[in-house]
Amino acid sequence: MSIIDKDDEVLLVAQVDPTPGRQLLTKSERKKNIFFFTITSFFASSASSIHFVFYSLYFLDINDSEKLFGIITTVSSVVAIVGLILADYLNNILGYKRVFIIAQVLIAVSFGFFIFNPAKIYIVIIAVLMLSLAFSLNESPYNIILTESAGEERKGLIASITAFFGRFGEVIVSTIVFILTFVVGFEFTNKERSYFYIFGTIVVALIAIGTIFIITDPSKKLVKENQKAIPIIEKKQLETTDDSGEKDAKVKKTNFIGGFIAAFKDKWVLRIALTFFLDAFLWGIALGVHWAGLQDEDIFGANAFDDKQISLLIMVTSITILIAMYLGRYVDRLGARLFLFISEICGLVWITLTVLFVFYQDLFFLMIIARVALGFSVALWIPSTISLFTNVEPERKSKVYNSIAIFRSIGWLPGGFIAGYIYEAFPDPKFGFLTPMFILLAGFLIIIPVFYTIPNRPSDMKKSKNTMKSQ
């Protein structure tokens, strides 16, 4: 008889519910966690949307090079990968809550760089890279605390609710910018854009402070329960030493890098990771110079986009996401796979209409419909990925989530560089802008069927194998 692995024994003693947050957190703690993340998602997203509205214009006002813009996008993806690896390490050392706080501080500092209206592009590049690191550090602790507080049966619903409030914040900001540009006729320079970053810096700093006093970290509660369970484990080990021998009594320890390797030995994790890698690779190429291309007068002439058109399109996208988020409540019931499949179909509509707009530039409504389709794609994507990435045992969530996210980020890595190179390589900038989108169009022939067949959770792969064997 061999001794049960110490970690597994802790789980058996400490918790019965497969979602430890639901087991270890009190009802009051769960409610506070969910309520705080729901409310702050409104403010956090409104702050982030400021950056997404103004960043490309801010950058190109200082250095008018689409190629450099694409390269920095690629470097940002490298930094994001480092952030995901670091997040998993820090999650285990510091706990989810502290890592989340560190991420908020870095975001606030990054926004602070833009407040001072720097004239040197290297200052903007430093801020962007720091922001990329912060966003990747923020992702896993936020989503794991949220889903652990919600529970397995409600995590898709809760993710949709928080995302709904987040998109509502984006709608508010984009509406304000739209009114100022379209209605009032105000034209932004980087000096005026910097004022919006003041709001973003203050908001994120307050979220960091609020997290300290309000959020209860399920990982810390789990550690306390584990410590209580250790005497029971040691007693069982002593009782079984005679039968198992010294070799079985050794507790297996996995080093940090080995943990990622072990995660990918799970065929479900590897399949999901490769799927999201391919998806990110194709989308990254298409989006690499998307906004920069729409602002290029060599392609669109007088129809080239400025603050007005960009704020309008972002507002349309945000409103669509806000409305479509209601559908996320059905992710828990119907499974993430179906919604990811539909999300890719909506992406296909978006890229098709965007290509058509290049040839029919007077038909601006094509871009409106395209952004509606993109809004539906994003709205279905957010709760589905959160649900899918956390469909594993509680003790594996951080490692699995970050392992998949790392593959996804590696997929994004070459996109900006490839798109920027293609953009500059073609004598006619129109074809330099279109070629990355044609690559995504062709890629949909692969990724749409792939998303239709991915299993929702590891057990689905086993069921599929058993079904095939019985047939």
N, C-alpha and C positions, 0 to 999 in steps of 0.2 A: 504493500500500500504506500503510495507516494503522498507527500505532504502537499496540500493545496497551496498554490502560489500566494505569497503574502498579500499582494495587491488585490487578488481575486477574493481572498478571505475577508479583507477589509470591506469590500463591496457587499459581500454576503451578509456580514454582521451589521454594517452600518445602515444599509438601505435595501428596501424591497422594491420600491417604485423605480422604474427604469430611468426616470428623470430626477436626479438628485436635488435639483433646485426645488421641485415640488415637494420633495420629502423633507429636505433639510431646512428650507425657509418657512417661516410661519406665514399664515394667510396675510397678516398685516405687512410683512416684509415683501411678499410677492406683489401685493397691491402697490406699495410705495415704489418698488423698482419699475413696474410697468407704467405707473402714472408719471413718474419722473421722466422716463425715457420718451413717453408719448408727448408730453408737453415740451420738453427740451428739443425734441426732433423738429418741432416747428421753428424754433429759434436757430438751431444749428444749421438746418437746411437753408433758412433765409440768409444766414451769414455765408454759407458755402456758395449759394447761388450768385451772390455778389461777385465772387471770384470767377465763376464760370461765365457770367455775362461779360465781364470786363477784361479777363486775362489776355485773350488773344489780341484784343485791340490795344491793351496796355503794352504788351510785349512789342507788337509791330510798330507802335508809335516811337519806341526807342530804337529798335533795330528792324528795319523793313526787309527781313530775309525769311521767306517761307522755309528755306532749307534748314537754317539754324533753328527755327521754331520746331520743325520735325525732329531734328537731332535731340533737342532738349526734351521733347516728348519721349523719345527712346530712353534717354538717360534717366528720366523720371521713373520709367518702368523698372529700370535696374534698381534704383533706390527703393521702389515699392517692394521688390522681391526681398531685398535686405530687411526691410521693415517687417515683412511677414515672418521671416525666419527669426528675427529678433523678438517678435510678438510671442511666438510659441515658447521661446526660451524664458521670456519675462513672465508670461502667464503662469508658468510652473514655479518660478522663483518668487515673484511678487504678488501673484493673484490677479484676477481679471480687473478688479476695481482700480488698482494702482496703475496698471498699464493704460487703462482708459484715461485716467487723469493725466498721465504723462503725455498722451496723445493730444489731449485738449490744450495743454500748455504749449506744445510745439506748434499746433495750428494757430493759436493766438499770436505767438512770436512771428510766425510766417506772415500772417496778415499785417502785423506791425511794420514789416519792411515796406509794404506798399503805401503805408500812410504818409511816408516822407517823400513820396514822388521822386524816386531815384532817377538820375539821368544816365547812370551807367548800367548797361545790360547785365553785367555780372552780378549786381546786387539782386536784380529780379530773378536771375537763374538760381542763386543761392536760396532765395525765398521759395521758389517753386519746388526745388529739390527737397527742402525741409518739409514743405507741405505734403509732398508725395510720401515721405517717410511717415509723417504724422497720420495721414489717412490710412496707410496700411497697418500701422500700429493700432489704430482705433477699431478696425473692422472686426476682428475675431472676439476681443473681449466684450465689445458692445453686443454683438449678435448672440454670443453664448450666454451672457447674463440674461438677456431678454428672453431667449428660448427656454433656458432653464427655469426662469421665473414663470413663464407661461405654461410649460408642460408640453408633452409630445402631441397631445390631441388638439392643442389650441395655438401652437407656435406659428402656423401659417396665418391664422386670423390676427394674432397680436402683431405679427410683422407687418401685415397689411394696414392695420390701424396706425401704427407708428409711422409707417411710410406715407400714409394719407396725410397726417399732420405735417410731416416733413415737406411734402409737395405743396401743401397749402402755404407754407412759409415761402417757398419758391415763387408761387403765384403772386403773393403780395409784393415781393421785391421786383419781379419782372413787370408787374403791372405799374408800379411806381416809375420804373425806368421808361416803360412804354409811354406813360402819360407825359413825362418830362420831355421825351424826344419827339413823339408824334403829335401830341396835343399842344404842348407849350412851345415846342420847336427848339428846345435847349440842345446845344451841341457840347458833348463831353470832351474834355481833354484829360490827361492823366491827373491833373491837379484836382478836378472835380471827382474823378473816379476814386481818388484816395480818400475822400470823405466817407464814402460807403464802407471802405475797409476799416474805418474807426469803429463803426457799428459792429462789424464782424469780430473785431478783436475783443471788444467789451463783452459781447454775447458769449463767445467761447470761453473767455476767462471766468465768467459767472457760472457757466455750466461745470467747469472744473471744480470750482468752490462748492457748488451745490452737491456734486457727486460725493465729495468728502463726507458730508453730513447726512445724506439721505440714502444712498445706495448701500444695500447689503450684498456682500460678495458671496455667492454660493460656494465658490472654491475654498474660501476660508472656513466656512461652516463645515464643509466636507473634511477639511484637515482636522478640525476639532473632533468630529465624529470618529475619524480614523484613529486618532490618538486614544480615544476611549476604548476602541476595539482592539488595540495592540495587545493588552494583557490577555485577552481571550485567545488571540492568535498564538501567542507564545505558549500558553498553556496547552493548546492543541498540538503545537509542534513538539513539546516535550513528551506528550502522551504517545506520539507516533514515531519518535526517533528510533526506537528499537526495530520497528518494521521497515523503515525507509532507508536508514543508513545516512552517513554524513553527506554523501553526494546529493541525495534528494533534498537535504535540509538547507542547502544553499539557496538563497533567494536570488532569482535572476535579475540582473540589473542591465538596463539598456542605456547606452550613452545617448547624448543629444542627437548627433547625426544619425546614429543607428535607429533612433526612434522614427525618423522620416523614412529610412529604408524599410523598416518593419511595416510602416503604414502602407507602403506601395506593394507589399507582398499580398495584401488584400486585393483580389482581382477587381472587386467593385470599386475600391478607391482608385486603382490604376485606370480603370475604364472611364470613370467620371472625370478624373484629372486630364486624361488625354483628350476627351471630348471638349472640355472647356479650354484646353490649350489650343486646339484647332479653331474653335469658335473665336477666341480672342485674337489669334493670329490674323484671321481674315477680316474681322471687324476693325482691328488696329490699323491695317493697311488703308481701309476705306475712310476711317476717321482721322488718319494721320494729318492730313492737310485740309480737312473738310471746311472748317470755318475760315481758314486762311485763303482757300481757293474761292470761297463765296465773296470774299472782300477784294479779289483781284480784278482791277479795272481792265487788265489785258484780256480777261475772259468775258466779263459781264459789262464792261464799259460803264455807261451811266446807271446801269442796273446793279452795279457792285454794292454789296451789303455794307451798311454802317451800323451804328448803335441802334437806329430805329428798327431796321429789319431784324437784327439779331435779337433784340429784346422782345419783339413781337413773336418771333418763332419760339423763343424759349418760354414765353408766356403761354402760347398755344400748347406746347408740349407739356408744361406743368399742369395746366388745367385738365388736359386729357388724362394725365397720370392720376390726378386727383379724383376724377370721376371713375376711371377704370380700376382704381385700387379696391373698389367694392368687390370685384371678382376674386380678389386674393383670399377671401374668406372660404372659398371652395377648394383651396389647395390641399388642406388637410383631408378633405373628403375624397377628392378625385385624384390626388397625387401630383407631385411636382412635374413629372414627365410630360403630361398632357399640356400643362401651361407653358412649359419651356418650348414645346413644339409649336404651339400657337404663337408664342412670342417671336420665334424665328420667322414664321409666316408673315407676321406684321413687319418684321425687319426687311423682308423681301419686298414688301409693298413700298416701304420708305425709300430704299435704295433705287428701286425702279422709277419712282416719281421724281427723285432727285436727278437722275440721269436725263429724264425727259425734260426737266426744267432747263438744263444746259442748252438744249436745242430750241426750246420755246420759252425764252426769257421773259416775254411779256405776260405769260400766264403764271403770275405769282401765286395764284390759288393752288397750283400744283405743290408748292412748298408748304402751304398751310395743311393740305391733306397729308402730305408726306410726314409732317411733324405730328399730326394726329396718330398716324400709324406707328410712328416711333414711340409716342406716348403710351400707346397700348402695349407695345413690345416691352418697354421698361417697367410698366405697371405689373405685368404678369411675371417678369423676370425676377424682380426683387424678392417677393415672398417665396417664390419657387426655389431660388438658389439657397436662401437661408434655410428653408425646410430640408432641401436635399443634402446640403453640406453637413447638417447636424443629425442625419438619420443613422447614427451609430451609437455604441454604448457610451454612457456619460464620461467615463475616464478617458475615452479616445477622442472626444469632440475637438479639443484644442489642436491636437496633432493632425487629425484628419482634415479639419477645416482649413488649417494653414497649409497643409500639404497640397490640397486641391487648389487653394488660392495661389500658391506659389507657381504651380503649373499654368494657371490662368494668367498670372502676371508675366511669366516667361513668354507666353503667347503674344501678349501685348508688346513685348520688348522691341522686336524689330519693326513694328508697324510704322511708327513715325519716321524712322530712318528710311525704310523702303519707299514710303509714300513721298517723302521729301526728295529722295534721289530721282524717282520717276518724274515728279513734278518739274524738277530742274532739267532733266535729261531731254525732254521733248521740246523741239523748237516751238511748237504750237502749245501754249500753256493750257488750252482747252483739253487737249488729249492727255496732257500731264495730270490734269485734274480728274479726267474721266477714267483713266486706266486703273487706278486703285479701286474705283467703284465697280468696274467690270470684273476685277479679281474677286470681289465679294459676291457679285452676282453668280459667277461660276461656282464659287465655293458653297453657295446655298444648295446646290445639287447634291452635295455630300453631307453637309451638317444638318439639314432638315430631316432626312431619313435617319441619321444617327440619333438625333434627339428624340425621334419617335420611338426608338427601340431601347433607350437606356433604362435600366432598372431603377425603381424608386429607392430601394434600400438593399443592403447585402443579401438579405434573406430571399429577395425576389430572384436573384441570380441562381440560388440553390434550388428554388422551386422550378425555375425554367429548366435547369439541368435534369432534375428529377422527372419533369414532364417529357423531355426529349428521350430519356432513357426508357420510360414506360411505353413510349410510342414505338 
